[in-house]
Amino acid sequence: MNANMNINWYPGHMKKTREAIQKNLSLVDVVFELLDARIPYSSQNPVIDSIVKDKPRIIILNKSDLANDKSNSLWQNHYRDSDVPSILFNSLSGKGVENILKLASEVLKDKRKSYEDRGVINRPIRAMILGIPNVGKSTLINTLSGRKGTRTGNKPGITKVNQWIKIKGSLELLDTPGILWPKFEEEVVGLNLAFTGAIKDEILDTETLALKLIEVLMNIAPESLMKRYNIELQNATPLEIMESIANRRGCILKRGEFDYTKTSNIVLDEFRKGVIANITLELPKSRVSK
């Protein structure tokens, strides 16, 4: 297994996506930016910041059901202190989605009043949904629309073209493909995106990724790791922890060797689904969760 990971991913369609966002931004009143509640720093694309600029924006902390409740509250307080509207969204149950239109109306109340003063009544709110791949844009649209109007999947980047979706009431949504940035300035950002599945596993060394995730969990959620796999962590290395998990789960090859690939896939899958525990990897103004 390799000791280091070099994560960079910027396919040609990402460049086209950025150009499309810039072109269509003038068509919308507000931007809904979806972040992964487990990694709000890492899932917030700085390229989007430079494109959106002063356009009204609402942060939607998606997959909040997979994150730590106390950490969710800290993040909402952080955005409130920064005068940025934010909402928690549960991608499984749809909890929180009913507040999105209400918040959008509040954010745009002055603009809507100016339209009404000019005789434009009941003009729909036009919103653009932005976010990195696999953060849940299609799930949000399907929940808002009450129908399966967009193609969804577990693999990142399944939305390929811009599409308008009319929502019952006074909202129209412009979906866009997910956009990653050309270079990760910090290794931890790339790793967090990989841990949560925003980067395709096909281009990564999953065994090294799982080892690094185990190392992180040993620091921030040791009790959850021990409880889930019924193992001891004291004085153990990440590799020894992985081997303990392999032993517990019967991931043994015919020759009696550990099946590191199978074990790695188990750890990554169970983290991503929140089976190990509801874990937030980042806190406001910090790269380490407690």
C-alpha positions in Angstrom: 0.0 0.0 0.0 1.3 3.4 -0.9 2.1 5.8 1.9 0.9 8.9 0.2 -2.0 10.0 -1.9 -2.0 12.6 -4.6 -5.6 13.6 -5.3 -6.2 15.9 -8.2 -9.3 15.6 -10.4 -10.4 18.2 -13.0 -12.0 16.6 -16.1 -12.8 18.8 -19.1 -16.5 18.9 -18.3 -15.7 20.7 -15.0 -14.3 23.6 -17.0 -17.4 23.7 -19.2 -19.5 23.6 -16.0 -17.8 26.7 -14.6 -18.4 28.5 -17.9 -22.1 27.5 -17.9 -22.5 28.7 -14.3 -21.0 32.1 -15.2 -23.3 32.3 -18.2 -26.5 31.4 -16.3 -25.9 33.3 -13.1 -27.7 36.4 -14.4 -30.9 34.3 -14.9 -31.3 33.5 -11.2 -32.2 35.5 -8.0 -30.5 33.3 -5.5 -27.9 30.5 -5.3 -28.5 27.4 -3.2 -25.1 26.1 -2.3 -25.1 22.5 -1.0 -22.3 21.5 1.3 -21.7 18.2 3.0 -22.5 18.8 6.7 -19.7 16.4 7.6 -17.1 18.5 5.8 -18.4 22.1 5.2 -14.9 23.5 4.6 -13.7 20.8 2.3 -17.0 20.7 0.3 -17.2 24.4 -0.2 -15.6 25.1 -3.6 -13.6 28.4 -3.6 -14.1 28.5 -7.4 -17.9 28.9 -6.7 -17.1 31.8 -4.4 -15.3 33.6 -7.2 -18.1 33.0 -9.6 -21.1 33.8 -7.4 -19.6 36.9 -5.7 -22.4 39.1 -4.3 -25.3 37.1 -5.6 -27.7 36.2 -2.6 -26.8 32.8 -1.3 -28.2 30.2 1.0 -26.0 27.4 2.5 -27.8 24.1 2.6 -25.9 21.7 4.9 -26.9 18.4 3.3 -26.4 14.9 4.7 -26.8 16.5 8.2 -28.4 13.2 9.2 -24.9 11.6 8.8 -23.1 14.4 10.7 -22.9 15.0 14.5 -25.8 16.9 15.9 -23.7 19.2 18.1 -21.4 19.9 15.2 -24.4 20.8 13.0 -25.4 23.4 15.6 -21.9 24.8 15.7 -21.9 25.2 11.9 -25.3 26.9 11.9 -24.1 29.3 14.5 -20.9 30.0 12.5 -22.9 30.9 9.4 -25.4 33.0 11.4 -22.4 35.0 12.8 -21.2 35.4 9.3 -24.6 36.7 8.1 -25.0 33.8 5.7 -28.4 32.1 5.8 -28.1 28.3 6.3 -30.4 25.3 6.6 -29.8 21.7 7.7 -31.1 19.2 5.2 -31.6 15.4 5.7 -31.0 13.8 2.4 -32.8 10.6 3.5 -36.0 11.9 5.0 -36.2 15.3 3.3 -36.3 17.0 6.8 -35.6 20.7 6.5 -36.6 21.1 2.9 -39.9 22.9 3.8 -37.8 25.8 5.2 -35.8 26.4 2.0 -38.5 28.3 0.1 -39.4 30.2 3.2 -35.8 31.3 3.7 -35.4 32.1 0.1 -38.5 34.4 0.2 -37.0 36.2 3.3 -33.6 36.6 1.6 -35.3 38.1 -1.5 -38.1 40.1 0.1 -36.7 43.5 -1.0 -36.2 42.3 -4.6 -39.7 40.7 -4.7 -41.2 44.0 -3.3 -39.4 45.9 -6.1 -41.0 43.6 -8.7 -44.4 44.1 -7.1 -44.0 47.9 -7.1 -43.5 47.6 -10.8 -46.6 45.5 -11.2 -44.9 42.2 -11.6 -47.0 39.9 -9.3 -46.3 36.3 -8.3 -43.0 36.2 -10.2 -41.4 32.9 -9.2 -38.1 32.8 -7.3 -35.4 31.5 -9.6 -32.6 29.7 -7.9 -29.5 28.0 -9.1 -28.3 24.9 -7.2 -24.5 24.5 -6.9 -22.4 22.0 -5.2 -19.6 19.5 -5.6 -20.4 16.1 -7.2 -22.3 13.6 -5.0 -23.3 16.2 -2.5 -27.0 15.6 -3.1 -28.3 18.2 -5.6 -30.5 15.7 -7.4 -32.0 14.4 -4.1 -32.9 18.0 -3.1 -34.5 18.7 -6.4 -36.5 15.4 -6.2 -37.7 16.3 -2.7 -38.7 19.8 -3.6 -40.5 18.7 -6.8 -42.1 15.7 -5.3 -41.2 13.6 -8.3 -38.2 11.8 -9.7 -37.4 14.6 -12.2 -33.7 14.2 -12.3 -31.4 11.3 -12.6 -29.6 10.4 -9.4 -26.9 7.9 -8.4 -24.3 7.1 -5.9 -21.4 7.9 -8.3 -20.2 11.5 -8.4 -20.9 13.7 -11.4 -24.0 12.0 -12.7 -25.8 15.2 -13.6 -24.3 16.3 -16.9 -26.3 19.2 -18.3 -28.1 22.3 -16.9 -31.9 21.8 -16.5 -34.7 23.9 -15.2 -37.1 22.3 -12.8 -40.4 23.9 -12.0 -41.5 23.5 -8.4 -45.1 23.8 -7.1 -45.5 27.2 -5.6 -43.2 30.1 -6.5 -39.8 28.4 -7.1 -38.0 27.4 -10.2 -34.6 25.6 -10.0 -31.7 25.6 -12.3 -29.7 22.4 -11.7 -26.0 22.3 -12.7 -23.5 19.5 -12.8 -21.2 19.2 -9.8 -17.9 21.2 -10.0 -14.6 20.4 -8.4 -11.6 22.7 -8.5 -8.4 22.1 -10.3 -6.1 21.8 -7.4 -6.5 21.0 -3.7 -4.4 23.4 -1.7 -4.4 21.2 1.3 -4.2 17.4 1.4 -6.8 17.2 4.1 -9.4 18.7 1.7 -8.8 16.0 -0.9 -8.8 13.3 1.7 -12.1 14.6 3.2 -13.7 14.6 -0.2 -12.5 11.1 -0.9 -13.6 9.9 2.6 -17.2 11.1 1.9 -17.3 9.8 -1.7 -17.1 13.0 -3.6 -14.2 11.7 -5.6 -14.6 8.5 -7.6 -13.1 5.6 -5.9 -11.9 4.3 -9.3 -9.1 6.8 -9.4 -8.0 6.3 -5.8 -6.0 3.8 -3.8 -8.8 2.7 -1.5 -6.6 0.7 0.8 -4.4 3.8 1.6 -7.6 5.9 1.8 -9.2 3.5 4.4 -5.9 3.5 6.4 -6.0 7.3 6.5 -9.7 7.3 7.5 -9.0 4.9 10.3 -6.2 7.2 11.5 -8.6 10.2 11.5 -11.3 8.2 13.4 -8.8 7.0 15.9 -8.3 10.7 16.8 -11.8 12.1 16.6 -14.1 9.2 17.2 -12.1 6.3 18.9 -15.1 5.1 20.9 -17.3 4.8 17.9 -14.6 2.9 16.0 -14.1 0.5 18.9 -17.8 -0.1 19.4 -18.6 -0.7 15.8 -15.9 -3.3 15.2 -15.5 -4.6 18.7 -11.8 -3.9 18.8 -9.2 -2.3 21.0 -7.2 0.7 19.9 -4.6 1.1 22.6 -1.1 1.5 21.2 -2.3 0.1 17.8 -1.3 1.5 14.4 -3.9 2.2 11.7 -2.7 -0.9 9.9 -3.1 -3.1 13.0 -6.6 -1.6 13.4 -7.4 -2.5 9.8 -6.2 -6.1 10.4 -8.3 -6.3 13.6 -11.3 -5.3 11.6 -10.4 -7.8 8.9 -10.2 -10.5 11.5 -13.5 -9.6 13.1 -15.3 -9.4 9.7 -13.8 -12.6 8.3 -11.9 -10.8 5.6 -9.3 -13.5 5.2 -7.9 -14.9 1.9 -7.4 -18.6 1.3 -3.7 -18.4 2.2 -4.6 -16.9 5.6 -3.7 -13.4 4.6 -5.8 -10.4 5.4 -8.0 -9.2 2.5 -7.1 -5.5 2.8 -9.2 -4.5 -0.2 -12.4 -6.0 1.2 -11.8 -4.5 4.6 -11.1 -1.1 3.2 -14.3 -1.1 1.3 -16.2 -2.1 4.4 -14.7 0.8 6.4 -15.3 3.4 3.7 -18.8 2.2 3.0 -19.9 2.1 6.7 -18.4 5.6 7.3 -20.2 7.1 4.3 -23.5 5.6 5.3 -23.2 6.8 9.0 -23.1 3.2 10.2 -19.9 3.7 12.3 -21.5 6.8 13.9 -22.7 10.3 12.9 -19.3 11.9 12.5 -18.3 15.4 11.5 -14.7 15.7 10.3 -14.5 19.5 10.5 -15.6 22.2 12.9 -15.8 26.0 12.2 -12.3 27.7 12.2 -10.7 24.3 12.7 -9.6 21.3 10.6 -10.1 18.9 13.5 -13.4 17.8 15.0 -13.5 16.9 18.7 
